């Protein structure tokens, strides 16, 4: 598990802070490290349809998250 804070700023900017994780052993710590690197690096976001993209400056998205609906 993880927790932290985020702040939405003007111009679709975003800032994550005070991130913390549980210290439980996970089978894929490399993926976790990559995920937290995105949160530390990104400075803006875009939403297009059901997809949230976390970006750095005007570069290609660092990560994309698609909404999944269960019926």
N, C-alpha and C positions, 0 to 999 in steps of 0.2 A: 504494500500500500504506500501511498504518498499523499502529501498535502502541501499546501503553500498558499500564497496570495497572488492575485493578479490585479492589474490596474488597466482599464481601458482609457486611452487618451485620445485627444482630437486627431483627426486624420487617419482613423483606423490603426492607430498605434497601440501596442500592447506591451506590458512589462510584467514579467513573473518575478517573484521574490520570496524569500524565506521558505524555499523548497526543502522538504524533509522526506526521508523514506524510512520504511521499517528496515531492520537489519536482518530480515529472514533470508535464508539461502534460497535463491531462485535458480532455475535451470539455465536461464539465458541472461546473464548479467550484461553481456555486450549490448543487447537490445535496450536494456534499461539505461545504460550509459548514453547510448545514442539519443534516446528520447529526452533525457535531461539536458543533453547538449543542445538540442533544438530549443528547449524552453529557455535556456540561458542565452542563446544566440539571437533568437527572433526578436524583431522590433516592430513588426506590423502584421496585420492579418487581413484576409479577404474571405468573403462568404459568397459563393456562387451556387445557387440552387441549394442542394443539401450537402455541400462540401465546404469545410473550413480549411483554409490554408494558412500556415504560419510561415512568414517570410522574413528575410533579412534584406533591408534596403529594397532595391528594385531587382534583386537577383531572383532566380527560380525558387519556387517554394522549398522550404526545408522539410516540411511535412504536410500531408493532407489527411483530413479525417472526414469520412463520409457518414452521414446519418443512416442508421439502420432502423427500420420500423418493423415492429412485431405486431401481428394482427391476431 
